[in-house]
Amino acid sequence: MSEADTSKPSRIALLGVPIEIGASQAGPLMGPDALRTAGIARLLEQLDFQVDDHGNLAIPAVVADGPVPANTRFYDEVKTWTRALSERAYWLAHSGAIPIFMGGDHSLSMGSINGVARYWQEKGRPLFALWVDAHADYNTPATTITGNMHGMSAAFLCGEPGLDDLLGGLPRASIPPDQLDLIGTRSVDPLERKLLRQRNVSIADMRQIDEFGVAVLTRRVIERVRAKNGVLHVSFDVDFLDPAVAPGVGTTVPGGATYREAHLIMELLHDSGLVRSLDIVELNPFLDERGRTARVAVELIGSLFGLQITDRQTPSNAVLPEMGE
């Protein structure tokens, strides 16, 4: 049995995925190198992880080997990336390290989560996905308005029809919709909303965050994963944050999470000990302000992997400390 099955992993595998053709604006292909420049590896090493940077994923020449579904922009390119990344993600998960997939646009999750889910299905443990994003990304070719495939990644993960040949002969390791949780959602297309309602996907939108706070909502996810002896993949889109905090994204939506709310989510997830893989997507250095968004993203990753201001017991609890503690 591998390290990933029995204990908290001590190794992290970084993999850059410089894909941007799934999105609407150029620039996300520079995201992996921006995260490196902002010190992601150095910070994780300071947290006592062994960090292996596997560089950026390279794909073979794009081959059109079948019909292209309607309403899917750059389908053959996304297909090529998805197949290559799914295989690489599977083997990285198999190594016992925690894979961190540095994007790149959110279409990369079609490959990253499929590969990781395939590994955990073989181990007999359910994979849950926490979608930290302003958008639901639950469109299909039948519901999309734009045809941009970064908006279809969560739907593909949950086995929705319309992209059935995307993986070719590779295994498709879908998860049921009740193992997907969306948090921070504030932009959903009309037909996408209807599909989410039909599938009963759990959505903690910004109103719920305002009403209940991120701690209650995050703990709810953790409890569901733990009850099923599951593991958790975090798919973090930087547009989850308010544009005032993270301007370097191509799909900004006003009214996002604060810096502190985002850190609290990451801290609670770290305390849970359930996170076994991570996407960081939609960082667009071309639109950033002197690396500001990249630095914020790296700081949040630090919180996810144990960076804290004061020593405290983990997992955390809701009991307030006495004054002076």
C-alpha positions as a Markdown table, in Angstrom:
| # | Residue | x | y | z |
|---|---|---|---|---|
| 1 | Met | 0.0 | 0.0 | 0.0 |
| 2 | Ser | 1.4 | 3.4 | -1.0 |
| 3 | Glu | 2.2 | 6.3 | 1.3 |
| 4 | Ala | -0.9 | 8.1 | -0.1 |
| 5 | Asp | -3.2 | 5.4 | 1.4 |
| 6 | Thr | -1.9 | 5.3 | 4.9 |
| 7 | Ser | -0.6 | 8.6 | 6.1 |
| 8 | Lys | -0.2 | 12.2 | 5.3 |
| 9 | Pro | 2.1 | 12.5 | 2.2 |
| 10 | Ser | 5.4 | 14.3 | 2.7 |
| 11 | Arg | 6.0 | 14.9 | -1.0 |
| 12 | Ile | 4.5 | 17.3 | -3.4 |
| 13 | Ala | 4.7 | 17.0 | -7.2 |
| 14 | Leu | 4.4 | 20.2 | -9.2 |
| 15 | Leu | 3.3 | 20.0 | -12.8 |
| 16 | Gly | 2.7 | 23.1 | -15.0 |
| 17 | Val | -0.1 | 22.8 | -17.5 |
| 18 | Pro | 0.2 | 25.8 | -19.8 |
| 19 | Ile | -3.1 | 25.5 | -21.6 |
| 20 | Glu | -5.2 | 28.5 | -22.5 |
| 21 | Ile | -7.2 | 27.5 | -25.5 |
| 22 | Gly | -10.1 | 26.4 | -23.3 |
| 23 | Ala | -10.6 | 30.0 | -22.2 |
| 24 | Ser | -11.6 | 33.2 | -23.9 |
| 25 | Gln | -8.4 | 35.3 | -23.3 |
| 26 | Ala | -4.8 | 34.7 | -23.9 |
| 27 | Gly | -2.4 | 34.7 | -20.9 |
| 28 | Pro | -3.1 | 31.7 | -18.7 |
| 29 | Leu | -0.3 | 29.7 | -20.3 |
| 30 | Met | 2.1 | 31.9 | -18.4 |
| 31 | Gly | 0.4 | 30.9 | -15.1 |
| 32 | Pro | 2.7 | 28.0 | -14.1 |
| 33 | Asp | 5.9 | 30.1 | -14.4 |
| 34 | Ala | 4.3 | 33.0 | -12.5 |
| 35 | Leu | 3.6 | 30.7 | -9.6 |
| 36 | Arg | 7.1 | 29.4 | -9.7 |
| 37 | Thr | 8.4 | 33.0 | -9.7 |
| 38 | Ala | 6.2 | 33.8 | -6.8 |
| 39 | Gly | 8.0 | 31.1 | -4.8 |
| 40 | Ile | 5.6 | 28.1 | -4.7 |
| 41 | Ala | 8.3 | 25.5 | -4.4 |
| 42 | Arg | 10.3 | 27.4 | -1.8 |
| 43 | Leu | 7.3 | 28.0 | 0.4 |
| 44 | Leu | 6.3 | 24.3 | 0.3 |
| 45 | Glu | 9.9 | 23.3 | 1.1 |
| 46 | Gln | 9.8 | 25.6 | 4.2 |
| 47 | Leu | 6.7 | 23.6 | 5.3 |
| 48 | Asp | 8.9 | 20.5 | 5.3 |
| 49 | Phe | 7.6 | 19.0 | 2.1 |
| 50 | Gln | 9.9 | 17.4 | -0.5 |
| 51 | Val | 9.0 | 19.2 | -3.6 |
| 52 | Asp | 9.6 | 17.8 | -7.1 |
| 53 | Asp | 9.0 | 20.1 | -10.0 |
| 54 | His | 8.2 | 18.1 | -13.1 |
| 55 | Gly | 8.3 | 21.2 | -15.3 |
| 56 | Asn | 5.5 | 21.9 | -17.8 |
| 57 | Leu | 3.5 | 19.3 | -19.5 |
| 58 | Ala | 4.2 | 19.1 | -23.2 |
| 59 | Ile | 1.6 | 17.6 | -25.6 |
| 60 | Pro | 2.1 | 15.8 | -28.9 |
| 61 | Ala | 0.9 | 17.2 | -32.1 |
| 62 | Val | -2.8 | 17.8 | -32.2 |
| 63 | Val | -4.6 | 15.1 | -34.2 |
| 64 | Ala | -8.2 | 15.3 | -35.3 |
| 65 | Asp | -9.2 | 11.7 | -35.0 |
| 66 | Gly | -13.0 | 11.9 | -34.8 |
| 67 | Pro | -16.0 | 14.1 | -35.1 |
| 68 | Val | -16.0 | 17.4 | -33.2 |
| 69 | Pro | -19.1 | 18.0 | -31.0 |
| 70 | Ala | -21.0 | 21.1 | -31.7 |
| 71 | Asn | -20.4 | 24.2 | -29.5 |
| 72 | Thr | -16.9 | 23.1 | -28.4 |
| 73 | Arg | -14.2 | 25.6 | -29.3 |
| 74 | Phe | -10.7 | 24.1 | -29.9 |
| 75 | Tyr | -12.1 | 20.7 | -29.1 |
| 76 | Asp | -9.2 | 18.8 | -30.7 |
| 77 | Glu | -6.6 | 20.8 | -28.8 |
| 78 | Val | -8.4 | 20.4 | -25.5 |
| 79 | Lys | -8.8 | 16.7 | -26.2 |
| 80 | Thr | -5.1 | 16.3 | -26.7 |
| 81 | Trp | -4.3 | 18.1 | -23.5 |
| 82 | Thr | -6.9 | 16.1 | -21.6 |
| 83 | Arg | -5.6 | 12.7 | -22.7 |
| 84 | Ala | -1.9 | 13.6 | -21.9 |
| 85 | Leu | -2.7 | 15.1 | -18.5 |
| 86 | Ser | -5.1 | 12.3 | -17.4 |
| 87 | Glu | -2.3 | 9.8 | -17.8 |
| 88 | Arg | 0.3 | 12.0 | -16.1 |
| 89 | Ala | -2.1 | 12.8 | -13.2 |
| 90 | Tyr | -2.7 | 9.1 | -12.7 |
| 91 | Trp | 0.9 | 8.3 | -12.4 |
| 92 | Leu | 1.7 | 11.3 | -10.2 |
| 93 | Ala | -1.1 | 10.2 | -7.8 |
| 94 | His | 0.3 | 6.6 | -7.9 |
| 95 | Ser | 3.7 | 7.9 | -6.8 |
| 96 | Gly | 2.3 | 8.8 | -3.4 |
| 97 | Ala | 3.0 | 12.5 | -3.8 |
| 98 | Ile | 0.3 | 15.2 | -3.7 |
| 99 | Pro | 0.0 | 16.5 | -7.2 |
| 100 | Ile | -0.4 | 20.2 | -7.7 |
| 101 | Phe | -1.5 | 21.1 | -11.3 |
| 102 | Met | -0.5 | 24.7 | -12.1 |
| 103 | Gly | -2.6 | 26.2 | -14.9 |
| 104 | Gly | -3.5 | 27.2 | -17.3 |
| 105 | Asp | -7.3 | 27.5 | -17.8 |
| 106 | His | -9.8 | 25.4 | -16.0 |
| 107 | Ser | -10.2 | 22.9 | -18.9 |
| 108 | Leu | -7.1 | 21.2 | -17.5 |
| 109 | Ser | -9.3 | 19.8 | -14.7 |
| 110 | Met | -10.9 | 17.4 | -17.3 |
| 111 | Gly | -7.5 | 15.6 | -17.3 |
| 112 | Ser | -6.1 | 16.2 | -13.9 |
| 113 | Ile | -9.1 | 15.1 | -11.9 |
| 114 | Asn | -9.9 | 12.2 | -14.2 |
| 115 | Gly | -6.4 | 10.8 | -13.7 |
| 116 | Val | -6.5 | 11.3 | -9.9 |
| 117 | Ala | -10.0 | 9.9 | -9.6 |
| 118 | Arg | -8.9 | 6.8 | -11.6 |
| 119 | Tyr | -6.2 | 6.2 | -9.0 |
| 120 | Trp | -8.5 | 6.5 | -6.0 |
| 121 | Gln | -11.2 | 4.4 | -7.6 |
| 122 | Glu | -8.6 | 1.6 | -7.9 |
| 123 | Lys | -7.8 | 2.1 | -4.2 |
| 124 | Gly | -11.5 | 1.8 | -3.3 |
| 125 | Arg | -11.8 | 5.3 | -1.9 |
| 126 | Pro | -14.2 | 7.9 | -3.3 |
| 127 | Leu | -12.8 | 11.1 | -4.6 |
| 128 | Phe | -14.7 | 14.3 | -3.8 |
| 129 | Ala | -14.0 | 17.5 | -5.6 |
| 130 | Leu | -14.3 | 21.0 | -4.1 |
| 131 | Trp | -14.8 | 23.5 | -6.8 |
| 132 | Val | -13.6 | 26.9 | -5.5 |
| 133 | Asp | -14.7 | 29.1 | -8.3 |
| 134 | Ala | -16.9 | 32.1 | -9.3 |
| 135 | His | -18.3 | 29.9 | -12.0 |
| 136 | Ala | -20.0 | 26.5 | -11.8 |
| 137 | Asp | -18.3 | 25.2 | -14.9 |
| 138 | Tyr | -21.2 | 22.7 | -15.3 |
| 139 | Asn | -22.0 | 23.4 | -18.9 |
| 140 | Thr | -22.2 | 20.8 | -21.7 |
| 141 | Pro | -22.2 | 21.3 | -25.4 |
| 142 | Ala | -26.0 | 21.4 | -25.2 |
| 143 | Thr | -26.1 | 24.2 | -22.5 |
| 144 | Thr | -23.1 | 26.4 | -23.2 |
| 145 | Ile | -23.5 | 29.9 | -24.5 |
| 146 | Thr | -19.8 | 30.5 | -25.5 |
| 147 | Gly | -18.5 | 27.1 | -26.4 |
| 148 | Asn | -15.5 | 27.7 | -24.2 |
| 149 | Met | -14.5 | 24.3 | -22.7 |
| 150 | His | -13.1 | 25.6 | -19.4 |
| 151 | Gly | -16.8 | 26.1 | -18.6 |
| 152 | Met | -17.5 | 22.4 | -19.1 |
| 153 | Ser | -14.9 | 20.8 | -16.8 |
| 154 | Ala | -17.1 | 20.1 | -13.8 |
| 155 | Ala | -19.8 | 18.6 | -15.9 |
| 156 | Phe | -17.3 | 16.4 | -17.7 |
| 157 | Leu | -16.0 | 15.3 | -14.3 |
| 158 | Cys | -19.5 | 14.2 | -13.3 |
| 159 | Gly | -20.0 | 12.1 | -16.4 |
| 160 | Glu | -22.4 | 14.4 | -18.2 |
| 161 | Pro | -22.9 | 13.5 | -21.9 |
| 162 | Gly | -21.6 | 15.5 | -24.9 |
| 163 | Leu | -17.9 | 14.9 | -24.6 |
| 164 | Asp | -17.9 | 11.2 | -24.5 |
| 165 | Asp | -14.9 | 10.7 | -26.8 |
| 166 | Leu | -12.7 | 13.3 | -25.2 |
| 167 | Leu | -10.5 | 10.6 | -23.6 |
| 168 | Gly | -10.4 | 8.3 | -26.5 |
| 169 | Gly | -9.5 | 4.8 | -25.2 |
| 170 | Leu | -8.4 | 6.0 | -21.8 |
| 171 | Pro | -10.6 | 5.2 | -18.7 |
| 172 | Arg | -13.1 | 7.8 | -17.8 |
| 173 | Ala | -13.2 | 7.9 | -14.0 |
| 174 | Ser | -16.3 | 10.1 | -13.4 |
| 175 | Ile | -17.6 | 10.9 | -9.9 |
| 176 | Pro | -21.3 | 11.2 | -9.0 |
| 177 | Pro | -22.6 | 14.7 | -8.7 |
| 178 | Asp | -23.2 | 14.3 | -5.0 |
| 179 | Gln | -19.4 | 14.2 | -4.6 |
| 180 | Leu | -19.0 | 17.6 | -6.2 |
| 181 | Asp | -19.2 | 20.7 | -4.0 |
| 182 | Leu | -19.2 | 24.3 | -5.5 |
| 183 | Ile | -18.2 | 27.2 | -3.2 |
| 184 | Gly | -18.1 | 30.9 | -4.1 |
| 185 | Thr | -20.4 | 30.5 | -7.1 |
| 186 | Arg | -21.8 | 33.8 | -8.4 |
| 187 | Ser | -22.0 | 33.4 | -12.2 |
| 188 | Val | -24.1 | 30.6 | -13.7 |
| 189 | Asp | -25.7 | 30.4 | -17.2 |
| 190 | Pro | -29.5 | 29.7 | -17.4 |
| 191 | Leu | -29.4 | 26.2 | -18.8 |
| 192 | Glu | -26.4 | 25.4 | -16.6 |
| 193 | Arg | -28.4 | 26.4 | -13.6 |
| 194 | Lys | -31.2 | 24.0 | -14.6 |
| 195 | Leu | -28.8 | 21.1 | -15.0 |
| 196 | Leu | -27.2 | 21.8 | -11.6 |
| 197 | Arg | -30.7 | 21.7 | -10.1 |
| 198 | Gln | -31.6 | 18.5 | -11.8 |
| 199 | Arg | -28.4 | 16.8 | -10.6 |
| 200 | Asn | -28.8 | 18.3 | -7.1 |
| 201 | Val | -25.2 | 19.5 | -7.0 |
| 202 | Ser | -24.2 | 21.1 | -3.7 |
| 203 | Ile | -23.7 | 24.9 | -4.2 |
| 204 | Ala | -22.5 | 27.3 | -1.6 |
| 205 | Asp | -22.9 | 30.6 | -3.4 |
| 206 | Met | -21.8 | 34.0 | -2.2 |
| 207 | Arg | -25.2 | 34.6 | -0.5 |
| 208 | Gln | -24.6 | 31.5 | 1.6 |
| 209 | Ile | -21.1 | 32.6 | 2.4 |
| 210 | Asp | -22.5 | 36.0 | 3.5 |
| 211 | Glu | -25.2 | 34.3 | 5.6 |
| 212 | Phe | -23.4 | 31.4 | 7.2 |
| 213 | Gly | -19.7 | 32.1 | 6.7 |
| 214 | Val | -17.0 | 30.0 | 5.0 |
| 215 | Ala | -16.2 | 28.0 | 8.2 |
| 216 | Val | -19.6 | 26.4 | 8.4 |
| 217 | Leu | -19.8 | 25.6 | 4.7 |
| 218 | Thr | -16.3 | 24.2 | 4.5 |
| 219 | Arg | -16.8 | 22.0 | 7.5 |
| 220 | Arg | -19.9 | 20.7 | 5.9 |
| 221 | Val | -17.9 | 19.5 | 3.0 |
| 222 | Ile | -15.2 | 18.0 | 5.2 |
| 223 | Glu | -17.8 | 16.0 | 7.2 |
| 224 | Arg | -19.3 | 14.6 | 4.0 |
| 225 | Val | -15.9 | 13.5 | 2.7 |
| 226 | Arg | -14.9 | 12.0 | 6.1 |
| 227 | Ala | -18.2 | 10.1 | 6.5 |
| 228 | Lys | -17.5 | 8.2 | 3.3 |
| 229 | Asn | -13.8 | 7.6 | 4.0 |
| 230 | Gly | -13.1 | 9.8 | 1.0 |
| 231 | Val | -10.3 | 12.0 | -0.2 |
| 232 | Leu | -10.5 | 15.5 | -1.5 |
| 233 | His | -9.4 | 17.2 | -4.7 |
| 234 | Val | -9.4 | 21.0 | -4.5 |
| 235 | Ser | -9.9 | 22.8 | -7.8 |
| 236 | Phe | -9.1 | 26.4 | -7.1 |
| 237 | Asp | -9.9 | 29.1 | -9.7 |
| 238 | Val | -8.4 | 32.4 | -8.7 |
| 239 | Asp | -11.5 | 34.2 | -9.9 |
| 240 | Phe | -13.1 | 32.9 | -6.7 |
| 241 | Leu | -11.4 | 35.9 | -5.1 |
| 242 | Asp | -12.8 | 39.3 | -5.4 |
| 243 | Pro | -11.1 | 41.2 | -8.3 |
| 244 | Ala | -9.8 | 43.8 | -5.8 |
| 245 | Val | -7.8 | 41.0 | -4.2 |
| 246 | Ala | -6.9 | 39.0 | -7.4 |
| 247 | Pro | -7.0 | 41.2 | -10.5 |
| 248 | Gly | -4.9 | 38.8 | -12.7 |
| 249 | Val | -7.7 | 36.7 | -14.1 |
| 250 | Gly | -9.6 | 36.8 | -17.4 |
| 251 | Thr | -13.0 | 36.1 | -16.0 |
| 252 | Thr | -13.4 | 38.5 | -13.1 |
| 253 | Val | -16.8 | 38.6 | -11.4 |
| 254 | Pro | -17.5 | 41.3 | -8.8 |
| 255 | Gly | -18.5 | 40.3 | -5.2 |
| 256 | Gly | -16.0 | 37.5 | -4.7 |
| 257 | Ala | -14.4 | 36.2 | -1.5 |
| 258 | Thr | -12.1 | 38.2 | 0.6 |
| 259 | Tyr | -8.5 | 37.4 | 1.3 |
| 260 | Arg | -9.3 | 36.3 | 4.8 |
| 261 | Glu | -12.2 | 34.1 | 3.8 |
| 262 | Ala | -10.1 | 32.3 | 1.3 |
| 263 | His | -7.3 | 31.7 | 3.8 |
| 264 | Leu | -9.8 | 30.3 | 6.3 |
| 265 | Ile | -11.1 | 27.8 | 3.8 |
| 266 | Met | -7.6 | 26.7 | 3.0 |
| 267 | Glu | -6.7 | 26.5 | 6.7 |
| 268 | Leu | -9.7 | 24.3 | 7.5 |
| 269 | Leu | -9.0 | 22.0 | 4.6 |
| 270 | His | -5.4 | 21.6 | 5.8 |
| 271 | Asp | -6.7 | 20.8 | 9.3 |
| 272 | Ser | -8.9 | 18.1 | 7.8 |
| 273 | Gly | -6.0 | 16.1 | 6.4 |
| 274 | Leu | -8.2 | 15.0 | 3.4 |
| 275 | Val | -6.6 | 17.0 | 0.5 |
| 276 | Arg | -4.7 | 14.7 | -1.8 |
| 277 | Ser | -4.5 | 16.8 | -5.0 |
| 278 | Leu | -5.0 | 20.4 | -6.2 |
| 279 | Asp | -5.6 | 22.5 | -9.3 |
| 280 | Ile | -4.6 | 26.2 | -9.5 |
| 281 | Val | -6.2 | 27.7 | -12.5 |
| 282 | Glu | -7.0 | 30.8 | -14.5 |
| 283 | Leu | -4.1 | 32.9 | -13.3 |
| 284 | Asn | -3.4 | 35.3 | -16.1 |
| 285 | Pro | -0.1 | 37.2 | -15.5 |
| 286 | Phe | -0.7 | 39.3 | -18.6 |
| 287 | Leu | -3.6 | 40.9 | -16.7 |
| 288 | Asp | -2.0 | 41.0 | -13.2 |
| 289 | Glu | -0.5 | 43.9 | -11.3 |
| 290 | Arg | 3.2 | 43.2 | -10.7 |
| 291 | Gly | 2.6 | 39.6 | -9.8 |
| 292 | Arg | 0.1 | 40.4 | -7.1 |
| 293 | Thr | -2.4 | 37.7 | -7.9 |
| 294 | Ala | 0.4 | 35.0 | -8.2 |
| 295 | Arg | 1.7 | 36.0 | -4.8 |
| 296 | Val | -1.8 | 35.8 | -3.3 |
| 297 | Ala | -2.3 | 32.3 | -4.9 |
| 298 | Val | 1.0 | 31.1 | -3.4 |
| 299 | Glu | 0.1 | 32.4 | 0.0 |
| 300 | Leu | -3.2 | 30.6 | -0.1 |
| 301 | Ile | -1.5 | 27.4 | -1.1 |
| 302 | Gly | 0.8 | 27.9 | 1.9 |
| 303 | Ser | -2.3 | 27.9 | 4.1 |
| 304 | Leu | -3.6 | 24.8 | 2.5 |
| 305 | Phe | -0.4 | 23.0 | 3.3 |
| 306 | Gly | 0.0 | 24.1 | 6.9 |
| 307 | Leu | 1.4 | 27.7 | 7.0 |
| 308 | Gln | 0.1 | 29.4 | 10.1 |
| 309 | Ile | 0.8 | 32.5 | 12.2 |
| 310 | Thr | 0.7 | 30.9 | 15.6 |
| 311 | Asp | 1.1 | 27.3 | 16.8 |
| 312 | Arg | -2.2 | 25.6 | 17.4 |
| 313 | Gln | -3.6 | 22.1 | 17.6 |
| 314 | Thr | -5.0 | 20.5 | 14.4 |
| 315 | Pro | -7.6 | 19.7 | 13.5 |
| 316 | Ser | -9.1 | 23.0 | 14.6 |
| 317 | Asn | -12.3 | 23.2 | 16.6 |
| 318 | Ala | -14.9 | 25.9 | 17.3 |
| 319 | Val | -13.8 | 26.6 | 20.9 |
| 320 | Leu | -12.4 | 30.1 | 21.3 |
| 321 | Pro | -9.1 | 30.3 | 23.1 |
| 322 | Glu | -8.8 | 32.1 | 26.4 |
| 323 | Met | -7.3 | 35.6 | 26.2 |
| 324 | Gly | -3.5 | 35.5 | 26.0 |
| 325 | Glu | -3.3 | 32.0 | 24.6 |
